[in-house]
Amino acid sequence: TVHEAMDYFKDKHGEDDLTVISIGPAGENLVKFACWINEDDRASGRGGTGCVGGSKNLKAVVIKAEKKITKADDRDAWKPVHKRALETIMAEENITSPRKGGLSVYGTNVLMNITNSIGALPTNNSMLTSFGDDAEFISGEWVKENILVNDPTCHACPVACKKEVEITDGPFKGLHMESVEYEPSWSVG
């Protein structure tokens, strides 16, 4: 699995401060929509790049920085731009507002009910424009009310749209995982 590969490479190189991006069984078996996974659970999958890695027998890429990141040449010119951008993201009236805006409270699937109700979901390979009443069960609102267990943030991200869930019944009861993001929810159908 991806997690086993990441653990293997971290053990092999004897360091925790490296980054591993890896394909899992889907990429190895050339599933057309296989993803690369990094930071344990973050997917980079647009276009089936994990399948491409599998076709080249490339299991993982291990990255270890040997130099520090260079800073902006003119730090004083950068500071006001950074401040304005952060103020915009943090403003309470914006969807990105930490712990108050829709993306932070409900995750990216906050968009599901809205786009479904106006017929703007290009689902089932764009053959349909909505899920009907079933969209509610994958919406950010439903997730928050029924299966949300944690809402951590990616490193240094002020938005915190990442959500962790635990399935509470059925054959997958007890499964703890990251919640599905908006785009895979509508595109896979």
N, C-alpha and C positions, 0 to 999 in steps of 0.2 A: 504494500500500500504506500501511499504518499508519506504518511507519518513514519512508517518503518524506514523508508528511504532517507528521510530527513534525519532521523535519529542515527542511522548508520553513518551518514556523512559527517555529522557533528561528532560522533564518537571517533571516527577514523581520523579526523583532523584535530581532535582533542581540544576543540574550542567551541565556545558557545556564541562568540560574537562574529558569526559568519551568516550568510544568507544562502538558503538552498531553495531552488525552484525545481519542482519535480513533476513528472507525470505518474499516474497510477495505472491500475489495471485497464481502465478505459483507453488510455493512450497506447499502452502496450498491445492491446487487441485492436487497435486502429479504429476505434469508434469515431465516427466522423465529427462529433461535437466534443471530443475530449479536450480537457483544459490542462494548463500548467497550474500548479498550486504552489503558493509561496506563503510565508509566515504561518505555516501550519494549515490554514483554511481559506486563504484569500485566492480566488480563482481569476485567472487570466485566460479567458476561453473564446473570445470572439473569433469566429472563423475556424474553429477546430484545430488550433495550433498544437494542442497536446497530441493529436493524431499525427501531425507532421513530425513531431519529435519521435513518436513511436515508430514511424516509417523509416526513420534514420537510426533506429536503435539508440536514441539518446534518452537516457532515463532521467538525468538531472544535470543542473548547472550549479556549481558551488562558487560563491563569490565571497572573497575575503579582501577587505580594503587594506592597502598597505600605506596609503597616504591619507592625510586629512583632507576634507573637502575645502576647496578654496572659497573664500568669502568674496562677497561683492567688492569690486574695486573701489567704488565710492559708497561706503556704508551710510554716510549721511544722506545721500540722495535716495537710497533704498528705504530708509526708515519711514518717511512719511507715506510712501506708497504702500508699504506693508501695513502701517497703522490704519490707513483708509480701507484697505481690503478686509482686514480683520474686523473693523467696526461694522462694515456692511454685513459680513457673515454673522456677527454676534447680535445685530439689531433685533429686538424682540418681535418686530412686525414681519420679519423675514422667515421663510420656511426653514432656513438653516440655523436659526437661533438655538444655541445649546440648551437642551433640556426643556425648551418651550416650543420651538418651531416644530412643524409636522415631521420633518425628516428626522429630527432628534428623538421625538416622542414615539413615533410609530415606525421608523425605518423607511426605506425607499418604497415599500409597498403602501405608503400613505397615498400614493397616486392611483392605486388600483380601483377603488370605488368611484373616484372622480372620472377617470378615463373610461371605465366600463359604462357608467351611466350616460355618457354622451356619445357612446359608440366609437371611441377612438383607440381601441385596442387592436393592433394588427395581429391577432392571434391565429393559431393554426396555419402558419405560413401565409398570413394575410388573407385567408379565405373567409374569416369572420372578423367582426369588429367589436364583439363583446362576448363575455362568458355567461350573460344572463345573471340570474340570482346567485349562481355559484361563485362569482368573483368575491363575494363577501368572505368566504372561507379562506382566502389567501390574502386578504387585505391586511394592512398594517394595524388597523383598528381591531380586527378579530384576533390577530396574533397577540397584541398587547393584552387584551381581555382574557385570553384563554390559555396560551402556552408560553408566554414570555417568562424567562427566568433571569435574564441578565441583559444589560445593555452597555457593554464595554465600548471603548473607542479605539480606533486604529491609532498608531503612534502619532502624537502631536496634532490630531485632528480635532478641531473645535466643534464639528457638527455631530458626531457620535450617532451615525445612522445604523451602525452595526448592531444586530440583535441576536441573542442566543435564546433558543427555545428548547423545550422538552415535551415530547409527545406524551399525552396523558392517557390514551386508550388505544385499543386496536392492536394489530400485529406488531407495530413499532413502538408500543408503550415503553417508556423509559429511555428512548433514544434522545440524547442530548446533542444538539448540533447548532450551527449557525443558521439563522432563518434565511429563507429564499429571498433573493433580491428581486426588485420590480421587473427588470428586463427579462431574466429567465422565466419569471412567472407568466408573463404574457406571451413571450415568443415561443416557448415550448408548448403551451396550450395544455 
